[in-house]
Amino acid sequence: MPVAELLERHAEAWRRATRHPFLDGVRDGTTTAAAFDTWLVQDARFVADLLRFQARLLARAPRPAQAVLAGGAVALVEELAWFEERAAVRGLDLGAPALPATTAYTALLDRLDAADVPTALTALWTIERTYLDAWSGARPGAPAFREFVEHWTVPGFAGYVAGLETAADAAGGADDAVFLEVVAAETAFWDMTGAAP
């Protein structure tokens, strides 16, 4: 089964992960700067964890998947530098402690290190597809958040997500359980901002 079919098979869970009140607030300007900054700091921590997971996945991935994974790893390194720049502008401490949703997501990534490659590829595609669809739904973004929405919806990111889909499909990795676990972790990550679902 192609991994994209998971979106339809689990439409309600997908909606919760990609159409969250936090994202609605980013779009219409009702999300507070404090809530956004809390999320931003935690997301920077998550991206660092994701880079470690992705680098290890690259090392054990089949040859056809290596190029997209390597490109994604380089993009995550660049993303971390971008987070550092944005944090400096906003006066944020990226060394702030991880909140429970971040800790739980890190634990999920650690468990996925032990999963077979098809399952891990499906999980990575789900993570990135959720991010792309969630921020696409927040476009164009309120003026205070527009630069972030634009950054996370560039065509190159969509191309990367499509490449991950191809890699996951080629590996035969459509896995309902890991898909649902990832979208639940994504939903919890939005929830930590205090925006009611």
C-alpha positions in Angstrom: 0.0 0.0 0.0 1.4 3.5 -0.9 2.1 5.5 2.2 -0.1 8.3 1.0 -3.1 6.1 1.5 -2.5 6.3 5.2 -3.8 9.9 5.1 -7.2 8.7 4.0 -7.3 5.5 6.1 -6.7 7.7 9.2 -8.3 10.9 8.1 -9.5 12.1 11.6 -6.1 11.6 13.2 -4.5 13.3 10.2 -6.9 16.3 10.6 -6.0 16.7 14.3 -2.3 16.7 13.5 -2.5 19.2 10.6 -5.4 21.5 11.4 -4.7 22.4 15.0 -6.0 25.5 16.8 -2.3 26.6 17.3 -1.9 26.7 13.5 -5.2 28.5 13.0 -3.9 31.1 15.4 -0.7 31.4 13.5 -2.8 32.0 10.3 -5.2 34.5 11.9 -2.9 36.2 14.4 -4.6 34.9 17.6 -1.6 32.7 18.7 0.4 34.7 21.2 4.1 35.5 20.7 4.8 33.6 24.0 3.0 30.4 22.8 4.8 30.6 19.5 8.2 31.1 21.1 7.6 28.1 23.5 6.8 26.0 20.5 9.7 27.4 18.5 12.3 26.5 21.2 10.9 23.0 21.5 10.8 22.5 17.8 14.5 23.5 17.6 15.2 20.7 20.2 13.2 18.3 18.1 15.0 19.1 14.9 18.3 18.3 16.6 16.9 15.0 17.7 15.5 14.4 14.2 18.9 15.0 12.6 20.5 12.3 14.8 17.7 9.9 13.9 18.0 10.7 10.2 21.8 10.3 10.1 21.5 6.9 11.7 18.7 6.0 9.2 20.9 7.1 6.3 23.6 4.8 7.4 21.4 1.7 7.2 19.1 2.7 4.4 18.9 1.0 1.0 21.0 2.7 -1.7 18.0 4.3 -3.6 16.9 6.1 -0.4 20.3 7.5 0.5 20.3 10.6 -1.7 17.0 12.0 -0.3 18.0 11.1 3.3 21.4 12.8 2.8 19.8 15.9 1.4 17.4 16.0 4.2 20.2 15.7 6.8 22.0 18.6 5.2 18.8 20.6 5.3 18.3 19.9 9.0 21.8 21.2 9.7 20.9 24.4 7.9 17.6 24.5 9.7 19.3 24.4 13.1 21.4 27.4 12.0 18.2 29.2 11.0 16.7 28.4 14.4 19.7 29.9 16.1 19.4 33.1 14.0 15.7 33.4 14.7 16.2 32.7 18.5 18.8 35.4 18.7 16.4 37.9 17.0 13.6 36.9 19.4 15.8 36.7 22.5 15.1 33.0 23.0 17.2 30.4 24.9 17.4 27.2 22.8 18.9 25.5 25.8 15.6 25.6 27.7 14.6 22.3 29.1 12.5 19.9 27.0 8.8 19.9 27.7 7.0 16.5 28.1 5.8 16.4 24.5 9.3 17.0 23.2 10.7 14.3 25.6 8.0 11.9 24.4 8.8 12.6 20.7 12.5 12.1 21.3 11.7 8.7 22.9 9.7 7.8 19.9 12.6 8.6 17.6 14.9 6.5 19.8 12.5 3.5 19.5 12.4 4.0 15.7 16.2 3.6 15.7 15.5 -0.1 16.4 12.7 -0.4 13.8 13.2 -1.9 10.4 14.1 0.5 7.6 10.7 0.5 5.9 9.0 1.4 9.2 11.6 4.1 9.9 11.1 5.6 6.4 7.4 5.6 6.8 7.8 7.4 10.2 10.2 10.0 8.7 7.8 10.6 5.8 4.9 11.0 8.2 6.9 13.5 10.3 7.8 15.7 7.3 4.5 15.4 5.5 2.7 16.4 8.7 4.9 19.5 9.0 4.4 20.4 5.4 0.6 20.0 5.4 0.2 21.7 8.8 2.2 24.8 7.8 0.6 24.9 4.3 -2.8 25.1 6.1 -1.5 28.1 8.1 -0.7 30.1 5.0 -0.2 33.0 4.5 0.2 33.4 8.2 -0.4 36.6 10.3 2.2 39.2 9.8 4.0 38.3 13.1 4.5 34.7 11.9 4.5 35.0 8.1 8.3 34.5 7.7 8.0 31.2 9.5 5.1 30.0 7.5 6.9 30.9 4.3 10.1 29.2 5.4 8.3 25.9 6.1 6.2 25.8 2.9 8.9 26.5 0.2 8.7 24.3 -2.9 12.0 22.6 -2.1 10.5 21.3 1.1 7.6 19.9 -0.8 10.0 18.2 -3.2 11.9 16.6 -0.3 8.7 15.2 1.2 7.8 13.8 -2.2 11.2 12.1 -2.3 10.7 10.6 1.1 7.3 9.3 -0.1 9.0 7.6 -3.0 11.7 6.1 -0.7 9.1 4.8 1.8 6.9 3.3 -1.0 9.9 1.6 -2.6 10.8 0.1 0.8 7.2 -1.2 1.2 6.9 0.7 4.4 3.2 1.7 4.8 2.7 1.0 8.5 -0.6 2.0 10.1 0.8 1.7 13.7 3.8 3.9 13.2 1.8 6.4 11.2 -0.7 6.8 14.1 2.1 7.0 16.7 3.8 9.8 14.8 0.6 11.8 14.1 -0.3 11.5 17.8 3.1 12.8 18.7 2.7 15.7 16.3 -0.7 16.6 17.8 0.7 16.5 21.3 3.5 18.8 20.1 0.9 21.4 19.0 -1.1 20.9 22.2 1.9 21.9 24.4 1.3 25.5 23.3 -1.9 25.5 25.3 -4.1 25.9 22.2 -7.2 23.8 22.8 -8.0 21.1 20.2 
